Amino acid sequence: MYFLSGEEAYYIDVISDYIENNVLENSDKEFNQTVVYGKDADLVSILGLAKQFPMMSEHNVVIVKEAQNIKELNKSAASDDGGGGSKNESNNATQQFLNYITNPQPSTILVFCFKYKTIDKRSAIAKALQKNAVFLETKKLYDNQVPEWINEYVKEKKYTIGPKATLLMAEFLGNDLSKISNEIDKLLISLPEGKEVTADLIQDNIGISKDYNVFELQDALAKKDVLKANRIINHFAANEKDNPAPLVLISLYGYFSKILKYHFLQDKSKFAAAQALGVNPFFVDGYAKAALNYNSSKLKLIFSYLKEIDLKSKGVDNSGVTYGELLKELVFKILH
């Protein structure tokens, strides 16, 4: 029995897809493999499937996708206080599930895909699962962990990717690993094995503008290139859907946070600074140059500007100023 849960759905899908595609031969799947969805099933019916014997096969495979939508499981997991006396635990379906967890059908592989959330660790169900099943709980990667994940994913596919391309993809796609892996897989379809995934390839195929993206905005601000920064921010203002305020502000906050951190590093050598900042050594020179243009006092002001614009973009103390005007105001204040 597998209970796959957590905020990061990518790993849940990888494991459940592998089981779905590899445990049984195609000829055995029609009679011995069942895929159900939580919104259409209940615990009793799922357990009924799990208790069936395989037909002329070693295994019976039951995969429950979107298991977080199973009413009994959701309620019992969220409400139980661990004492074993709640109404949810005493109901028949929950008790049957507990009985099955401790005494599963040996020939059945039962997989629950409980996405985007976790169950209450205090519940009897959670305790039984952790003791008797393969129990996985996934967590979202921090933003600074995403570039390395991209690098390793591309490497496993037997390709290479440069630091700039990695950061560009991470900045644009965020930390949604399913989305990132899908975009990388599409890029690699037409790329010969062993070739490099370049920034140009990403920009051409993932819909990132070569000249108007957050990465280029950071570069323009770091160099205090007023003309370039204003061109980019004017483009953002005219294309709000592709450049939403939260993405722009979070990216800038992370960028200037690293510049501030660089100021206070005792060891500013390339590899020591890279480790401290959580970036590829390739980018350290850029942060060093940006630190020359922004002292710690100016950076503290920039953080106040970011907070102010963030609140205004959400309607706080905003008397009708548009998204585009807010971004233009922010860039002006950063540069001057």
C-alpha positions as a Markdown table, in Angstrom:
| # | Residue | x | y | z |
|---|---|---|---|---|
| 1 | Met | 0.0 | 0.0 | 0.0 |
| 2 | Tyr | 1.3 | 3.4 | -1.0 |
| 3 | Phe | 0.0 | 6.7 | 0.5 |
| 4 | Leu | 1.5 | 9.6 | -1.5 |
| 5 | Ser | 0.7 | 13.0 | -0.1 |
| 6 | Gly | 2.0 | 16.6 | 0.1 |
| 7 | Glu | 2.2 | 20.0 | -1.5 |
| 8 | Glu | 4.5 | 19.0 | -4.4 |
| 9 | Ala | 2.4 | 16.9 | -6.8 |
| 10 | Tyr | 5.2 | 16.1 | -9.1 |
| 11 | Tyr | 6.7 | 13.3 | -7.1 |
| 12 | Ile | 3.3 | 11.8 | -6.4 |
| 13 | Asp | 2.6 | 11.7 | -10.2 |
| 14 | Val | 6.1 | 10.2 | -10.9 |
| 15 | Ile | 5.6 | 7.3 | -8.5 |
| 16 | Ser | 1.9 | 6.6 | -9.3 |
| 17 | Asp | 2.6 | 6.8 | -13.1 |
| 18 | Tyr | 5.5 | 4.4 | -12.7 |
| 19 | Ile | 3.3 | 1.9 | -10.9 |
| 20 | Glu | 0.5 | 2.4 | -13.4 |
| 21 | Asn | 2.8 | 1.8 | -16.4 |
| 22 | Asn | 5.2 | -0.8 | -15.2 |
| 23 | Val | 3.7 | -3.3 | -12.7 |
| 24 | Leu | 1.5 | -5.1 | -15.1 |
| 25 | Glu | 1.9 | -6.2 | -18.7 |
| 26 | Asn | -0.6 | -4.4 | -21.0 |
| 27 | Ser | -2.4 | -7.7 | -21.5 |
| 28 | Asp | -3.1 | -7.9 | -17.8 |
| 29 | Lys | -4.2 | -4.4 | -17.2 |
| 30 | Glu | -7.8 | -4.7 | -18.5 |
| 31 | Phe | -8.8 | -7.1 | -15.7 |
| 32 | Asn | -6.3 | -6.4 | -13.0 |
| 33 | Gln | -5.7 | -2.6 | -13.0 |
| 34 | Thr | -8.2 | 0.0 | -11.9 |
| 35 | Val | -7.8 | 3.8 | -11.7 |
| 36 | Val | -10.5 | 5.7 | -9.8 |
| 37 | Tyr | -10.8 | 9.3 | -8.7 |
| 38 | Gly | -11.5 | 10.5 | -5.2 |
| 39 | Lys | -14.5 | 12.7 | -6.2 |
| 40 | Asp | -16.2 | 9.7 | -7.7 |
| 41 | Ala | -15.4 | 7.1 | -5.1 |
| 42 | Asp | -15.7 | 6.3 | -1.4 |
| 43 | Leu | -13.6 | 4.3 | 0.9 |
| 44 | Val | -15.9 | 1.3 | 1.0 |
| 45 | Ser | -16.0 | 0.9 | -2.8 |
| 46 | Ile | -12.2 | 1.4 | -3.0 |
| 47 | Leu | -11.6 | -1.2 | -0.4 |
| 48 | Gly | -13.9 | -3.6 | -2.3 |
| 49 | Leu | -11.6 | -3.2 | -5.3 |
| 50 | Ala | -8.5 | -3.7 | -3.2 |
| 51 | Lys | -9.8 | -7.0 | -1.8 |
| 52 | Gln | -10.4 | -8.5 | -5.2 |
| 53 | Phe | -8.0 | -11.3 | -6.3 |
| 54 | Pro | -6.1 | -10.9 | -9.5 |
| 55 | Met | -7.2 | -12.8 | -12.6 |
| 56 | Met | -4.3 | -14.9 | -14.0 |
| 57 | Ser | -1.8 | -12.3 | -12.8 |
| 58 | Glu | 0.5 | -11.8 | -9.8 |
| 59 | His | -1.0 | -8.4 | -8.8 |
| 60 | Asn | -4.2 | -6.5 | -8.6 |
| 61 | Val | -3.4 | -2.8 | -9.0 |
| 62 | Val | -5.8 | -0.1 | -7.7 |
| 63 | Ile | -4.7 | 3.6 | -8.1 |
| 64 | Val | -6.8 | 6.3 | -6.4 |
| 65 | Lys | -6.1 | 9.7 | -8.0 |
| 66 | Glu | -7.1 | 13.0 | -6.3 |
| 67 | Ala | -7.6 | 11.0 | -3.1 |
| 68 | Gln | -7.8 | 14.3 | -1.2 |
| 69 | Asn | -11.4 | 14.5 | -2.5 |
| 70 | Ile | -12.6 | 11.3 | -0.7 |
| 71 | Lys | -15.0 | 12.7 | 1.9 |
| 72 | Glu | -14.5 | 10.1 | 4.6 |
| 73 | Leu | -10.7 | 10.2 | 4.3 |
| 74 | Asn | -10.5 | 14.0 | 4.3 |
| 75 | Lys | -12.8 | 14.4 | 7.3 |
| 76 | Ser | -11.3 | 11.6 | 9.4 |
| 77 | Ala | -7.7 | 12.8 | 8.6 |
| 78 | Ala | -8.5 | 16.5 | 9.4 |
| 79 | Ser | -10.7 | 16.1 | 12.4 |
| 80 | Asp | -9.3 | 13.2 | 14.5 |
| 81 | Asp | -7.5 | 14.2 | 17.7 |
| 82 | Gly | -5.6 | 10.9 | 17.9 |
| 83 | Gly | -7.6 | 9.6 | 20.8 |
| 84 | Gly | -9.4 | 7.0 | 18.8 |
| 85 | Gly | -12.8 | 8.1 | 20.0 |
| 86 | Ser | -14.0 | 10.6 | 17.4 |
| 87 | Lys | -17.2 | 10.1 | 15.5 |
| 88 | Asn | -15.3 | 9.9 | 12.2 |
| 89 | Glu | -13.2 | 7.1 | 13.4 |
| 90 | Ser | -16.1 | 5.2 | 14.8 |
| 91 | Asn | -18.0 | 5.2 | 11.5 |
| 92 | Asn | -18.0 | 2.0 | 9.5 |
| 93 | Ala | -16.0 | 3.2 | 6.4 |
| 94 | Thr | -13.2 | 4.6 | 8.5 |
| 95 | Gln | -12.9 | 1.5 | 10.6 |
| 96 | Gln | -12.9 | -0.7 | 7.5 |
| 97 | Phe | -10.0 | 1.4 | 6.2 |
| 98 | Leu | -8.1 | 1.1 | 9.4 |
| 99 | Asn | -8.6 | -2.6 | 9.3 |
| 100 | Tyr | -7.3 | -2.8 | 5.8 |
| 101 | Ile | -4.2 | -0.7 | 6.5 |
| 102 | Thr | -3.1 | -3.1 | 9.2 |
| 103 | Asn | -4.1 | -6.2 | 7.2 |
| 104 | Pro | -3.9 | -5.5 | 3.5 |
| 105 | Gln | -4.6 | -7.9 | 0.6 |
| 106 | Pro | -1.2 | -9.3 | -0.2 |
| 107 | Ser | -1.7 | -9.5 | -3.9 |
| 108 | Thr | -3.0 | -6.0 | -4.2 |
| 109 | Ile | -1.0 | -2.8 | -4.8 |
| 110 | Leu | -3.2 | 0.0 | -3.5 |
| 111 | Val | -2.0 | 3.6 | -4.2 |
| 112 | Phe | -3.6 | 6.8 | -2.8 |
| 113 | Cys | -2.6 | 10.1 | -4.5 |
| 114 | Phe | -3.5 | 12.6 | -1.8 |
| 115 | Lys | -2.3 | 15.9 | -3.5 |
| 116 | Tyr | -1.6 | 19.4 | -2.4 |
| 117 | Lys | -2.1 | 18.7 | 1.3 |
| 118 | Thr | -1.2 | 16.3 | 4.1 |
| 119 | Ile | -3.3 | 14.4 | 6.6 |
| 120 | Asp | -3.2 | 15.1 | 10.3 |
| 121 | Lys | -0.3 | 13.2 | 11.8 |
| 122 | Arg | -2.2 | 12.8 | 15.1 |
| 123 | Ser | -5.0 | 10.7 | 13.5 |
| 124 | Ala | -5.2 | 7.0 | 13.9 |
| 125 | Ile | -5.3 | 6.7 | 10.1 |
| 126 | Ala | -2.0 | 8.6 | 9.7 |
| 127 | Lys | -0.3 | 6.6 | 12.4 |
| 128 | Ala | -1.5 | 3.3 | 10.8 |
| 129 | Leu | -0.3 | 4.4 | 7.4 |
| 130 | Gln | 3.1 | 5.5 | 8.6 |
| 131 | Lys | 3.6 | 2.1 | 10.3 |
| 132 | Asn | 2.2 | -0.2 | 7.7 |
| 133 | Ala | 2.3 | 1.5 | 4.3 |
| 134 | Val | 4.8 | 3.3 | 2.1 |
| 135 | Phe | 4.1 | 6.8 | 3.3 |
| 136 | Leu | 5.4 | 9.8 | 1.3 |
| 137 | Glu | 4.9 | 13.5 | 2.2 |
| 138 | Thr | 6.3 | 15.9 | -0.3 |
| 139 | Lys | 7.1 | 19.6 | 0.2 |
| 140 | Lys | 7.5 | 22.4 | -2.3 |
| 141 | Leu | 11.1 | 23.4 | -3.1 |
| 142 | Tyr | 12.3 | 26.8 | -2.0 |
| 143 | Asp | 12.8 | 29.2 | -4.9 |
| 144 | Asn | 16.6 | 29.0 | -4.4 |
| 145 | Gln | 16.5 | 25.2 | -4.8 |
| 146 | Val | 14.8 | 25.3 | -8.1 |
| 147 | Pro | 17.8 | 26.1 | -10.4 |
| 148 | Glu | 19.7 | 23.1 | -9.1 |
| 149 | Trp | 16.7 | 20.9 | -9.5 |
| 150 | Ile | 16.4 | 22.0 | -13.1 |
| 151 | Asn | 20.1 | 21.4 | -13.7 |
| 152 | Glu | 19.8 | 17.8 | -12.3 |
| 153 | Tyr | 16.7 | 17.1 | -14.2 |
| 154 | Val | 18.3 | 18.1 | -17.5 |
| 155 | Lys | 21.4 | 16.2 | -16.6 |
| 156 | Glu | 19.4 | 13.0 | -16.0 |
| 157 | Lys | 17.9 | 13.4 | -19.5 |
| 158 | Lys | 21.5 | 13.4 | -20.8 |
| 159 | Tyr | 21.6 | 17.1 | -21.8 |
| 160 | Thr | 23.3 | 20.1 | -20.4 |
| 161 | Ile | 22.0 | 23.6 | -19.4 |
| 162 | Gly | 23.9 | 26.8 | -18.6 |
| 163 | Pro | 23.5 | 28.9 | -15.5 |
| 164 | Lys | 21.8 | 31.8 | -17.2 |
| 165 | Ala | 19.3 | 29.4 | -18.9 |
| 166 | Thr | 18.6 | 27.7 | -15.6 |
| 167 | Leu | 17.9 | 30.9 | -13.8 |
| 168 | Leu | 15.8 | 32.2 | -16.6 |
| 169 | Met | 13.6 | 29.1 | -16.5 |
| 170 | Ala | 13.4 | 29.2 | -12.7 |
| 171 | Glu | 12.4 | 32.9 | -12.6 |
| 172 | Phe | 9.7 | 32.4 | -15.3 |
| 173 | Leu | 8.2 | 29.1 | -14.2 |
| 174 | Gly | 8.5 | 29.4 | -10.4 |
| 175 | Asn | 8.7 | 26.3 | -8.3 |
| 176 | Asp | 6.0 | 24.2 | -9.9 |
| 177 | Leu | 8.0 | 21.1 | -10.7 |
| 178 | Ser | 5.3 | 19.5 | -12.9 |
| 179 | Lys | 5.2 | 22.6 | -15.1 |
| 180 | Ile | 9.0 | 22.8 | -15.2 |
| 181 | Ser | 9.5 | 19.2 | -16.2 |
| 182 | Asn | 6.8 | 19.4 | -18.9 |
| 183 | Glu | 8.4 | 22.5 | -20.4 |
| 184 | Ile | 11.8 | 20.9 | -20.3 |
| 185 | Asp | 10.5 | 17.7 | -21.9 |
| 186 | Lys | 9.0 | 19.7 | -24.8 |
| 187 | Leu | 12.3 | 21.5 | -25.3 |
| 188 | Leu | 14.2 | 18.3 | -25.5 |
| 189 | Ile | 12.0 | 16.6 | -28.2 |
| 190 | Ser | 13.8 | 18.2 | -31.1 |
| 191 | Leu | 17.2 | 18.7 | -29.4 |
| 192 | Pro | 19.9 | 16.1 | -30.2 |
| 193 | Glu | 21.0 | 14.2 | -27.1 |
| 194 | Gly | 24.0 | 15.7 | -25.3 |
| 195 | Lys | 23.3 | 19.2 | -26.6 |
| 196 | Glu | 22.9 | 22.3 | -24.4 |
| 197 | Val | 19.6 | 23.9 | -23.4 |
| 198 | Thr | 20.4 | 27.5 | -24.0 |
| 199 | Ala | 18.7 | 30.7 | -22.9 |
| 200 | Asp | 17.8 | 31.5 | -26.5 |
| 201 | Leu | 16.2 | 28.0 | -26.9 |
| 202 | Ile | 14.1 | 28.7 | -23.7 |
| 203 | Gln | 13.1 | 32.1 | -24.8 |
| 204 | Asp | 12.1 | 30.9 | -28.3 |
| 205 | Asn | 10.0 | 27.9 | -27.0 |
| 206 | Ile | 8.5 | 28.8 | -23.6 |
| 207 | Gly | 7.1 | 32.2 | -24.5 |
| 208 | Ile | 9.6 | 34.2 | -22.6 |
| 209 | Ser | 10.5 | 37.5 | -24.4 |
| 210 | Lys | 14.2 | 37.7 | -25.1 |
| 211 | Asp | 14.3 | 41.4 | -24.1 |
| 212 | Tyr | 11.4 | 41.8 | -21.8 |
| 213 | Asn | 11.6 | 39.5 | -18.8 |
| 214 | Val | 12.3 | 39.8 | -15.1 |
| 215 | Phe | 15.8 | 38.5 | -15.5 |
| 216 | Glu | 16.6 | 41.3 | -18.0 |
| 217 | Leu | 14.9 | 43.8 | -15.7 |
| 218 | Gln | 17.1 | 42.8 | -12.8 |
| 219 | Asp | 20.2 | 43.1 | -15.0 |
| 220 | Ala | 19.1 | 46.6 | -16.1 |
| 221 | Leu | 18.5 | 47.7 | -12.6 |
| 222 | Ala | 21.8 | 46.3 | -11.4 |
| 223 | Lys | 23.6 | 48.3 | -14.0 |
| 224 | Lys | 21.4 | 51.3 | -13.5 |
| 225 | Asp | 20.6 | 51.2 | -17.2 |
| 226 | Val | 17.6 | 53.7 | -17.1 |
| 227 | Leu | 16.7 | 53.3 | -20.8 |
| 228 | Lys | 16.6 | 49.5 | -20.7 |
| 229 | Ala | 14.8 | 49.3 | -17.4 |
| 230 | Asn | 12.1 | 51.7 | -18.6 |
| 231 | Arg | 11.6 | 49.8 | -21.8 |
| 232 | Ile | 11.1 | 46.6 | -19.9 |
| 233 | Ile | 8.7 | 48.1 | -17.3 |
| 234 | Asn | 6.7 | 49.7 | -20.1 |
| 235 | His | 6.3 | 46.3 | -21.7 |
| 236 | Phe | 5.3 | 44.8 | -18.4 |
| 237 | Ala | 2.7 | 47.5 | -18.0 |
| 238 | Ala | 1.2 | 46.8 | -21.4 |
| 239 | Asn | 1.2 | 43.0 | -20.9 |
| 240 | Glu | 0.0 | 42.6 | -17.3 |
| 241 | Lys | -1.3 | 39.0 | -17.9 |
| 242 | Asp | 2.2 | 37.8 | -18.8 |
| 243 | Asn | 3.9 | 39.8 | -16.1 |
| 244 | Pro | 1.7 | 39.7 | -13.0 |
| 245 | Ala | 2.6 | 42.0 | -10.1 |
| 246 | Pro | 3.2 | 39.2 | -7.6 |
| 247 | Leu | 5.8 | 37.5 | -9.9 |
| 248 | Val | 7.6 | 40.7 | -10.6 |
| 249 | Leu | 7.7 | 41.9 | -7.0 |
| 250 | Ile | 8.8 | 38.5 | -5.5 |
| 251 | Ser | 11.6 | 38.3 | -8.1 |
| 252 | Leu | 12.8 | 41.8 | -7.3 |
| 253 | Tyr | 12.6 | 41.2 | -3.6 |
| 254 | Gly | 14.7 | 38.0 | -3.9 |
| 255 | Tyr | 17.2 | 39.7 | -6.1 |
| 256 | Phe | 17.8 | 42.7 | -3.9 |
| 257 | Ser | 17.9 | 40.5 | -0.8 |
| 258 | Lys | 20.9 | 38.7 | -2.3 |
| 259 | Ile | 22.6 | 42.1 | -3.0 |
| 260 | Leu | 22.0 | 43.1 | 0.6 |
| 261 | Lys | 23.4 | 39.8 | 1.8 |
| 262 | Tyr | 26.4 | 40.2 | -0.4 |
| 263 | His | 27.3 | 43.5 | 1.4 |
| 264 | Phe | 27.6 | 41.7 | 4.7 |
| 265 | Leu | 29.6 | 38.6 | 3.5 |
| 266 | Gln | 32.9 | 38.3 | 5.3 |
| 267 | Asp | 34.3 | 36.1 | 2.5 |
| 268 | Lys | 33.4 | 37.6 | -0.9 |
| 269 | Ser | 35.4 | 35.1 | -3.0 |
| 270 | Lys | 33.4 | 33.7 | -5.9 |
| 271 | Phe | 32.7 | 30.2 | -4.6 |
| 272 | Ala | 32.2 | 31.3 | -1.0 |
| 273 | Ala | 29.8 | 34.0 | -2.0 |
| 274 | Ala | 27.9 | 31.7 | -4.4 |
| 275 | Gln | 27.4 | 29.2 | -1.6 |
| 276 | Ala | 26.2 | 31.9 | 0.9 |
| 277 | Leu | 23.8 | 33.4 | -1.7 |
| 278 | Gly | 22.6 | 30.1 | -3.0 |
| 279 | Val | 23.5 | 30.9 | -6.6 |
| 280 | Asn | 25.7 | 29.5 | -9.3 |
| 281 | Pro | 29.3 | 31.1 | -9.2 |
| 282 | Phe | 28.5 | 32.4 | -12.7 |
| 283 | Phe | 26.3 | 35.1 | -11.2 |
| 284 | Val | 28.5 | 36.3 | -8.3 |
| 285 | Asp | 30.2 | 39.0 | -10.4 |
| 286 | Gly | 26.8 | 40.4 | -11.3 |
| 287 | Tyr | 25.8 | 40.7 | -7.6 |
| 288 | Ala | 29.2 | 42.2 | -6.8 |
| 289 | Lys | 28.7 | 44.9 | -9.5 |
| 290 | Ala | 25.1 | 45.6 | -8.3 |
| 291 | Ala | 26.4 | 46.0 | -4.7 |
| 292 | Leu | 28.5 | 48.9 | -5.9 |
| 293 | Asn | 25.4 | 50.7 | -7.2 |
| 294 | Tyr | 23.2 | 50.0 | -4.2 |
| 295 | Asn | 24.6 | 50.4 | -0.7 |
| 296 | Ser | 22.8 | 49.0 | 2.3 |
| 297 | Ser | 20.9 | 52.2 | 3.0 |
| 298 | Lys | 19.5 | 52.4 | -0.5 |
| 299 | Leu | 18.6 | 48.7 | -0.4 |
| 300 | Lys | 16.6 | 49.2 | 2.8 |
| 301 | Leu | 14.7 | 52.0 | 0.9 |
| 302 | Ile | 14.1 | 49.6 | -2.0 |
| 303 | Phe | 12.5 | 47.0 | 0.3 |
| 304 | Ser | 10.2 | 49.7 | 1.6 |
| 305 | Tyr | 9.3 | 50.6 | -2.0 |
| 306 | Leu | 8.5 | 47.0 | -2.8 |
| 307 | Lys | 6.3 | 46.7 | 0.3 |
| 308 | Glu | 4.5 | 49.9 | -0.6 |
| 309 | Ile | 3.9 | 48.8 | -4.2 |
| 310 | Asp | 2.8 | 45.4 | -3.1 |
| 311 | Leu | 0.1 | 46.8 | -0.9 |
| 312 | Lys | -1.0 | 49.3 | -3.5 |
| 313 | Ser | -1.3 | 46.5 | -6.1 |
| 314 | Lys | -3.7 | 44.8 | -3.7 |
| 315 | Gly | -5.8 | 47.9 | -3.3 |
| 316 | Val | -4.4 | 49.2 | 0.0 |
| 317 | Asp | -4.2 | 53.0 | 0.1 |
| 318 | Asn | -4.6 | 53.1 | -3.7 |
| 319 | Ser | -6.8 | 55.8 | -5.1 |
| 320 | Gly | -7.0 | 54.3 | -8.6 |
| 321 | Val | -3.4 | 54.1 | -9.7 |
| 322 | Thr | -3.1 | 51.4 | -12.4 |
| 323 | Tyr | -0.8 | 48.3 | -12.2 |
| 324 | Gly | 1.4 | 49.8 | -15.0 |
| 325 | Glu | 1.8 | 53.1 | -13.2 |
| 326 | Leu | 2.7 | 51.3 | -10.0 |
| 327 | Leu | 5.5 | 49.4 | -11.7 |
| 328 | Lys | 6.8 | 52.5 | -13.4 |
| 329 | Glu | 6.8 | 54.3 | -10.0 |
| 330 | Leu | 8.7 | 51.4 | -8.4 |
| 331 | Val | 11.4 | 51.4 | -11.1 |
| 332 | Phe | 11.8 | 55.2 | -10.9 |
| 333 | Lys | 12.3 | 55.1 | -7.1 |
| 334 | Ile | 14.8 | 52.2 | -7.4 |
| 335 | Leu | 16.9 | 54.0 | -10.0 |
| 336 | His | 16.9 | 57.5 | -8.6 |
